[in-house]
Amino acid sequence: MMKQILAALVSGFILGLGLMVSQMTNPNKVLNFLDVTGQWDPSLLLVLGGAVVTTTLLYRKIFTIATPVLESQFYLPETTVIDRALILGALLFGIGWGLIGYCPGPALASLGVRFYDPLIVIVAILFGMMGYRLLSCKTIVK
Amino acid sequence: MENFTPYSALFGGILIGLGASLFMLLNGRIAGISGFLKGLLSNSTTAADKSWRAAFIIGLVLSGLVYQAFVPTQGSAIENTPPIILIIGGLLVGFGTAMGSGCTSGHGVCGLSRFSLRSLVATVIFLSSGIATVYVLRHLN
């Protein structure tokens, strides 16, 4: 168990360094990327592109081994259906992202840079998640 | 395009990909940060599951602290977003990622890298609604 925890810590650290280096932890930079009709900053396209190309190539290598190094199996999402929750959820997430320029990863990595804004965002994110859970529980009961 | 920083963007993107791939290689899981947060809140997550999720998040926070200690220029020049907007935006990000099962890391990076159609749909939608929101805020006021 200790190994999995250490592996998660190191993976999170490297991913976070990537967010810092690429300035995705700067909400202005993110908002300037989303501002396609204004002073557009295309940097995020290269961040996403660099991340996706790297991950695609490495995933292909990784999935040729039978099991991950520290676990007995790969745990991959199995849902494939494009449902209303996916569409509406992504839509709402995008609106929030466009309002503040923070998504969950950069908000966490920014805590060490400027404490209060990301802290407010993270607490609100957690409340938003709990709100969804309460709502979806009620819907299932009905 | 005076703010365009292609080299740091590409280098940072590659690091993000390395972190996500290392996590798949070692722990066999998608590096989806909203999912990790959601799992920490859930009653159905075991203590063992919670501990690696928390460790990933601590790694993220530490990366910011360490990077800031060596390259301390980045904290400045941030637009002052009023707290109420930060709260509303954060609530929407939390609610939306819980409902849509992912954010920029889970859908955007890991999902696209596995050629997941769900993740492609989600990524196109959140990019579009993000662009629309910034357009309304910056150009229709």
Interface residues (C-beta under 8 A of the other chain):
Chain A: M1 K3 Q4 I5 L6 A7 A8 L9 V10 S11 G12 F13 I14 L15 G16 L17 G18 L19 M20 V21 S22 Q23 M24 T25 N26 P27 N28 K29 L31 N32 L34 D35 V36 T37 G38 Q39 W40 D41 P42 S43 L44 L45 L46 V47 L48 G49 G50 A51 V52 V53 T54 T55 T56 L58 Y59 I62 T67 P68 V69 L70 E71 Q73 F74 Y75 L76 P77 T79 T80 V81 I82 A85 L86 I87 L88 G89 A90 L91 L92 F93 G94 I95 G96 W97 G98 L99 I100 G101 Y102 C103 P104 G105 A107 L108 A109 S110 L111 G112 V113 R114 D117 I120 V121 I122 V123 A124 I125 L126 F127 G128 M129 M130 G131 Y132 R133 S136
Chain B: M1 E2 N3 F4 T5 P6 S8 A9 L10 F11 G12 G13 I14 L15 I16 G17 L18 G19 A20 S21 L22 F23 M24 L25 L26 N27 G28 R29 I30 A31 I33 S34 L37 K38 L41 S42 A48 S51 W52 R53 A55 F56 I57 I58 G59 L60 V61 L62 S63 G64 L65 V66 Y67 Q68 V71 Q74 G75 A77 I78 E79 T81 P83 I85 L86 I87 I88 G89 G90 L91 L92 V93 G94 F95 G96 T97 A98 M99 G100 S101 C103 T104 S105 H107 G108 V109 C110 G111 L112 S113 R114 S116 L117 R118 V121 A122 T123 I125 F126 L127 S128 S129 G130 I131 A132 T133 V134 Y135 L137 R138 H139
